[in-house]
Amino acid sequence: MMGKLNGKVALITGGNSGIGLATAKLFIAEGAKVVITGRNQETLNAALKELGEDNGFAVQADTTDQPSIEKATAAAVERFGRLDIVFANAGIAGNTPAGATEPSVFDNIMKINVSGVFFTVQAALPYLTSGASIILNSSVLAKAGSPGYAAYAASKGAVSSMARVLVSELSPRGIRVNTVSPGATRTPIWGQPEGLAQFESKLTRSIPLNRLGEPQDIANVALFLASDDAAFVQGAEISVDGGAGSSPFGAPVYRT
C-alpha cells in the first residue's frame, strides 16, 4: 500500500513521548523510516518497542548539545541512508512568573526551546536535499498572554520568527520550513494525570471546539507538512488549537 511518505526518512526530536511519538507512529504507518531522539534512554527504548526496529531507530541525544544532535543526524543517515524530514519537536514547558523566577530556569527553557531547535536544523542541513521538509513546533501560548509563562511564550514566539528566517535561507535549496502551533494538548509535558485533569477542566472552557487536542491531531498536520501534498507550502504556521487563537469569544465560557 502506498503511503504519503513512502521511501522517506524522518528525524523527530523528542520522539519518545507525546506529540513526537504520535507523529513517529503516523509517519511509519505512511511508509517512512523514523529516527527519534530523546534524553531518557528508558523512554526511548519503550518508544522504539512501539515503533518496531525495522522502521524505527532511537538515539539518545540532547538538542542543546551540538555534538550530540550532530551525532544523531549522522546516525539517522547511517541507519537509513538519507534524511528527508526533520520535525524539531523537542521542548519543555515551565512556570516563570515575573518577580519569582530564577535565571537558570528561564535560561533552560530558552536554551531547549530556541537554541535546541536551531541547532537541530543546523545539524540536519548537510544531509537534506531539495524537496526536504523541516517542521518546527511552536505554540498558541506564543500569543495568548498566559500568566506565568513568559519564558515559554518567548521561546515559542522565537521559533515562529526563526522559521521565517530559515525560509529565506533555505528556499534557494528547495527546502521547505513550516511551523505547527498546537493549542492545549493532552501530553505528558503537563505532568501527572491528576494535573492533566485539572488542566483539562479549566482549559476546555476556553476552546471553541470544547476539548483538548490529542497528539494525533498535531501529528496529522505534521504529516501534511512533511508530505508532497504540501510541496508548495512554505513558511506557513498552522494553528491546531480548536479555534482558541482565532476565535477566543467563540469559547464555551462565553456561551449563554
N, C-alpha and C positions, 0 to 999 in steps of 0.2 A: 504493500500500500504506500502510495506517495504521500509524504508529509511535507509541510511547508518549509522544513529546514533540512531536508534530505542532503546528506553529504557535507553539512556544515559543522564546524566545531566552535563551541561557545565556552567562554570563561565567565564564571559568575562568582564574584567575591561575596563573602557572607552567605555562601550557598548551603550552609549546614542547618539552617532552620528558617521558619517564616516565609517571607516573600521569595528569598533566594532559593530555598529548597522547592517551593511550589513551582517556580519558574524552571528550575533544573528538570523536574519531572515532566513538565509540559514540553520543554524543548526536546527531551529524549523521545517522548511519545510522538513528536512531529519529525523524528528522523535524525536529530542532531547527536553528536557526541558532546559530552559536557564535562568540563573540569570545574570543580568547586573549590573554593578556599575558605578557610576559617581559622580562628586562633586556637580553638579547642579540639584536640585530636579525638577525644571520645565522641563528641557530637558529629565530627567529620566521619568517623568510622560508621556510626549509626546511619547517617545520611547516605553514605556510599552503599550500604547494605540495601537501602530502599531503591537506589538508582540502578544498582547492578553494575558489576565491574566491566562488563562488555562495553557498555555505553557511557559509563561514568568513571571519573578519576578524581581523587581528593588530594589536595596539597595543603599542608599546614603552612599558613603564611599570614603575616601581619601587614596590612596595606600601608601602615605608617613607616615600615622598614623597607626602604627602597630595594636593597639586595634581595630581601625575602620575596617581594612581589615580582621582581625580575626573574627570580628562580622559578616562581610558579608559572609565569607565562612561557618561559622556555620549556618547562616540564610539559605543559599542555601541547606544545608543538612537537616535542619529542614523542609524546604518547600517541597523539592522533594525527600528526603530520602537517597541521595547518591551524590557523586561527581566523575565524570569520566574524565572530560576535563577542563583544565584551559588555557585560552588564555590571557596571560599577555600583553594586548594591550595598556593600558593607557599610554600616553606620551604627551609631549609638544615639540614644536619647539621654536626657539628663536635665535635672532641675537646677537652674542658675538664677534665682531671684536677685534683683538689684538690692545691694545692701547686705547680702548674706551669702556671698559666693566666693569660694577660694579660687585664686587664679589658676591653680593646677587643674581644677575641674573644668573650668571654662576652656582652657588651652587644650585639654584632652579631647573634648568634643570637636573643637575646630580642627585639630590635627587628624582625627579619624575621618570626620565627615567632609573635610575640604582637601587637605593635603593628600589623604589616602586615596581620594577619587582621582585627583590629578596624576599622582604617581602610578596608579593602576593603568590609566590611559597611556601614560608615557612608556611604561614597561611593555605594553602591547604593541605600540606603534611599529617597531621594526618588523613585526610579523603580519601586519594587516595589509591586505591588498585592496584594489579598487572594488567597490561593492560591499565592503565590510560595514558592519553596523555597531556603533557604540551607543549604549543606553545608560544614562545617568539617573540616579534615584534621588529626587528632591522630596518635597512635602508641602502640603497645603499650609502647614504651620509657618512657612516662609513669609506668608502674607496675613495670617489670621490674628496676629497680636495676642497670642495666648499668654497669660501671665506666668512668669517663672521660666519661660523657655527662650530667653534671649540668645544664648549660645546656639541652641539647636536651630532656632529660626534663622539666625545669621548664617549658620553653616549651610542650611538648605537654600537660602537666598543666594549664597555664593556659588552653589552648584548650578543653579539656573543661569547665573551670569557667566560662569565658566563655560557652560555649554555653547553660548553664543560665540565666544572667542574660539573655541575648538572648531565650530562650524566654519569660521573664516579661515582657520589654518589648515583644515583637513579636506575641505571641499575640492581643492586642486588635485588631491589624491583620490577623489571619488569615494571618500569615507564619510558615511552619514553619522551625525551626532544628534540624538534626540533625548528628551527627558520625560520620565514618567513621574507624576506628582501625586502620591497616594494621600487620601484623607485618613481618617481614623480607621485602622485596620486591625483585625484580630490576629496579633502576632506576639511571640514571646518577649518582644522588646519592652512590653508594658508590665512585665513581672508575672507573679503567680496568678493562678485562676481567680482567687478572690479579688485581687487588684483589678483584673480584667473585667470582672462582673460589675464592679463599682464604676469603672471607666466606661463600660458599655451603657449602663443605665443613664449615666449623665450625658454622654455624647450623642446617643441616638436621637435625642430630642432636638439636636442642632443640625440634623442631616435630613434634607427633604425626602429622601427615599427611606428614612426611618429604620436604618440598620447600619451596623458596622460593615466595612469592606472585609472581604475574605482575601487571603493571599492569592487565591486563584484569580480574583478579579484583576489584580495587578499583573499577574503572570500572563493573562490573556492579552493585555495591552503590550507587554514586553514582547510577546510572540509576534504581534503585528509589526512592531517597530524593527524586530530582528529579521523579519522575512522579506522576501522580494515584493510582497504586497505593498510595502512601504518604500519602494525603490526611489520615489520622488518626494519622500517626506524627509525634510532636512530642517533642523533647528526647531522642531515642534516641541511644545510642552503640553502633555496630555494629563489633565486632572482626572483622577479616579477616586472620586470623593462623594458620590451620591448627591451631588448638587450643592454641597455645603459652601463651596467657594463662590460658585456662580450665582446662587440664589439664596443667600442666608435667611431672607424673610419668608422663604418657602418652607422653612423647617417646622416640624410638629409643635415646637414650643410656641409658635405664633398662631397656631390654628385654634379657632374657637370651637 
